[in-house]
Amino acid sequence: MTATGAADTRPAPAGRSRVRAAIGWSYLLTAGRVGSSILVTFLLARLLGPTEFGLLAMALVFITIAQTLIQQGLVSAIVQRDVLTPAHLDAAFGVLVLAGVGIGLLTAAASPLWALLNGTPGLTVICLALSPLVPVQALAIVPEALLRRELRFRAVAQRTLLAAVLSGIVGVALALAGAGVWALVGQQLVNGVVSMVVVWLVCPWRPGRRLRLGAIRELWAFSAHSASAGLGVLLSNRADVIVTGIFFGPVATGIYRLAARLPDLLVDVAVRSLQQVALPSLSRLQRDRAALAAHLTGLQHLGAVAGLPVLGILAATAGPLVALLGPQWAGTETPLRLLCLYGAVNVYGVLLGPALQAVGEPGRLAVITWLRAVLGVTVLVTLGLLLTGLDDIRQASAVALAGIGLQALVNALAIWLTVHRTVGAPVARFLAPTVPAALAATATALLAPPLVDRLGLAALPPLAAIGLVGGGATLFTAALLAATDRRLRQLVRKGPFLSHSV
């Protein structure tokens, strides 16, 4: 690829070593970003309270809807497309910039309506302040998609980690200065701008000056379905925050969002790191369904081993973690434990979308995600109408329970449709390698709380309790995994397990 806009017409060859390197850098970028995010989240939670976190969550979900309208479809089309020309890239960039500016202006104009819908007038100015993130995101989409297409996750790692660290520093500094919710707003703005600047510094591609309508039409055939699926994913994943904000207000939303934040970050490290590699690596196997099935099974096993045990450990340490945050968060351990279970269910769904996109079936993905979105909104609105008079903790816990049931139902359907009907592999063979990790996580989450109570560890200072409970849970989980997971033992002995050389 050259600085004048030339691009390779086909993806570069990706052998097993290159996919391993991409997975390694993907884990590094996500682990670094998540590690800094967890530290910043804990610091901000101690300095602020549920109201500030709730206000940001209610505003940010509105901005994220606008970002999703311009992001999802063309990213997948660029990464998945077998033949990609400079004309395709120029067309995508031009469309995205125009869409980013237009949708950004519409988002700013609609901010008072979103605040009115949520019954929170203070949301208007927060949404207005965050609306520049829409065009900023549009500017970064094409260069980031190219980096992912070429499995250049080292460059992506540098970008996301730097943005997370700098934005975290700004957020904590503003919170210490007494800025309140504006500390969280400033953190988001800095993150978006730094991410955009760095991705252009590390990507050598530069746009040309001509837009070809034919190139736009060629991308649109794939991207329309992917954009629809992306919007469905967003609504299904954020319906909980939307409905909680509208019916229960910022305090319940803040409690729920913080409780969801920690499991979400762990799933980001464990499985979404693989998700970033899954689409380009699976796309190279789209004409060999047996190899694709084997590779997808190997990726799912890696995700389960990395994700399920740490969610079990987080559930085990929920009590002392919440105590460390301060009395303003009292009771949050209940929704936190429930949302660890939600995260565990979600581990089984994250890789299915890239698999369907890799084989050129974004329409099926759109059907699944919109089914989840419609069911989720229906159930959550019903809960909102029935539970208005309950306290904030019970409201947040009820939303978490509803999410667990919905995600389990939709994931079961998605696994059958993706693995059995589309890829042509037995579902049992796909799920079997994940059983040891699921058992280890379940045992840890269930056994730790009664042991904490019996041994009186809850009376210890929070940091000491976290160290003892977390350390003991980690040792127990590791021993159980080592004893029951044959594939994990292979992975440790031979390096990253990928069942097919891609």
Secondary structure as the mmCIF struct_conf table of DSSP 4:
data_model
#
loop_
_struct_conf.conf_type_id
_struct_conf.id
_struct_conf.beg_label_comp_id
_struct_conf.beg_label_asym_id
_struct_conf.beg_label_seq_id
_struct_conf.end_label_comp_id
_struct_conf.end_label_asym_id
_struct_conf.end_label_seq_id
TURN_TY1_P TURN_TY1_P1 ALA A 3 THR A 4
BEND BEND1 GLY A 5 GLY A 5
BEND BEND2 THR A 9 ARG A 10
HELX_LH_PP_P HELX_LH_PP_P1 PRO A 11 PRO A 13
HELX_RH_AL_P HELX_RH_AL_P1 ARG A 16 LEU A 47
BEND BEND3 LEU A 48 LEU A 48
HELX_RH_AL_P HELX_RH_AL_P2 PRO A 50 GLN A 80
BEND BEND4 ASP A 82 VAL A 83
HELX_RH_AL_P HELX_RH_AL_P3 PRO A 86 ASN A 118
TURN_TY1_P TURN_TY1_P2 GLY A 119 GLY A 119
TURN_TY1_P TURN_TY1_P3 PRO A 121 GLY A 122
HELX_RH_AL_P HELX_RH_AL_P4 LEU A 123 LEU A 130
TURN_TY1_P TURN_TY1_P4 SER A 131 PRO A 132
HELX_RH_AL_P HELX_RH_AL_P5 LEU A 133 ARG A 149
TURN_TY1_P TURN_TY1_P5 GLU A 150 LEU A 151
HELX_RH_AL_P HELX_RH_AL_P6 PHE A 153 LEU A 176
TURN_TY1_P TURN_TY1_P6 ALA A 177 GLY A 178
TURN_TY1_P TURN_TY1_P7 GLY A 180 GLY A 180
HELX_RH_AL_P HELX_RH_AL_P7 VAL A 181 VAL A 202
BEND BEND5 ARG A 209 ARG A 209
HELX_RH_AL_P HELX_RH_AL_P8 LEU A 213 PHE A 248
HELX_RH_AL_P HELX_RH_AL_P9 PRO A 250 VAL A 267
HELX_RH_PI_P HELX_RH_PI_P1 ASP A 268 ARG A 272
HELX_RH_AL_P HELX_RH_AL_P10 SER A 273 SER A 283
TURN_TY1_P TURN_TY1_P8 ARG A 284 ARG A 287
HELX_RH_AL_P HELX_RH_AL_P11 ARG A 289 ALA A 316
TURN_TY1_P TURN_TY1_P9 THR A 317 THR A 317
HELX_RH_AL_P HELX_RH_AL_P12 ALA A 318 LEU A 325
HELX_RH_3T_P HELX_RH_3T_P1 PRO A 327 TRP A 329
TURN_TY1_P TURN_TY1_P10 ALA A 330 THR A 332
HELX_RH_AL_P HELX_RH_AL_P13 GLU A 333 ASN A 346
TURN_TY1_P TURN_TY1_P11 VAL A 347 LEU A 351
HELX_RH_AL_P HELX_RH_AL_P14 LEU A 352 ALA A 358
TURN_TY1_P TURN_TY1_P12 VAL A 359 GLY A 360
HELX_RH_AL_P HELX_RH_AL_P15 PRO A 362 LEU A 386
BEND BEND6 LEU A 387 LEU A 387
TURN_TY1_P TURN_TY1_P13 THR A 388 GLY A 389
BEND BEND7 LEU A 390 LEU A 390
HELX_RH_AL_P HELX_RH_AL_P16 ASP A 392 ILE A 415
HELX_RH_PI_P HELX_RH_PI_P2 TRP A 416 VAL A 423
HELX_RH_AL_P HELX_RH_AL_P17 VAL A 427 LEU A 431
HELX_RH_3T_P HELX_RH_3T_P2 ALA A 432 THR A 434
HELX_RH_AL_P HELX_RH_AL_P18 VAL A 435 LEU A 455
TURN_TY1_P TURN_TY1_P14 GLY A 456 GLY A 456
HELX_RH_3T_P HELX_RH_3T_P3 LEU A 457 ALA A 459
BEND BEND8 LEU A 460 LEU A 460
HELX_RH_AL_P HELX_RH_AL_P19 PRO A 462 THR A 484
HELX_RH_AL_P HELX_RH_AL_P20 ARG A 486 LYS A 494
BEND BEND9 GLY A 495 PRO A 496
BEND BEND10 SER A 499 HIS A 500
#
